[in-house]
Amino acid sequence: MKREYRKWWSPALGRDMELLVFGDRGAPVLVFPTSMGRFYQWEDFGLVSHMAPRIDAGWLQLWCVDSIDGESFYNKAAAPQDRARRHLAYERYLIEEVLPAIRYANAVDQLIVAGSSFGAFHALAFVTRRPGIARKAVGMSGAYDTARWLDGERGGEAYFVNPLAFLPNLNDDRFLAPLRQTEIIIATGRDDPHVDESKRLAGVLQQKGVPAELDIWDGWAHDWPYWKDMVDRYI
């Protein structure tokens, strides 16, 4: 399997950012790590090797990005609105830097975004804030109400980084039309502590005419062995 390490200075974030690319062709998959995880997490926990047959066959190409969660949602030294603004800078990094790199290297017009745990939030927030940018989004065992990481705040910039805050008020067809063309899968365990947030997010999207699929797995289903089974089913 082709493995490529990339690093560059990010103008959006004002710091170096790293990522790993696995494979040389196929549908590009933008992969987010779990909370404060690193770009090599899916490799370390065996998901990349688990998906190797599909990557080697040219079906998929993984783009595993780094997180800055320790500078945004998990940075308790910063004010909640500053944490939200830092996340929005991370979104600009993805839009202005990572996506052009993907498009330059891969001509397949079928972007998939995926993540587990806090990475599921990143995946779903990305496609709902930027409708039409991806064809498919897979959130596994996610938590989606970001107020818990922002000291309960839901206004100001905190509003715009919280899918369960801004989506209920989204009624503009300019945004909803491309979102309705996106395949969205929200998977979680029946006993996951955040299962209600998955249900709420799927319900809000469905009320907006977005065909979001909610898939409830038996048990807790919040760990790497479960996520290996989930990528087999959804990606």
Order of alpha helices (4+ residues) and beta strands (2+ residues): beta-beta-beta-alpha-alpha-alpha-beta-alpha-alpha-beta-alpha-beta-alpha-alpha-alpha-beta-alpha-beta-alpha
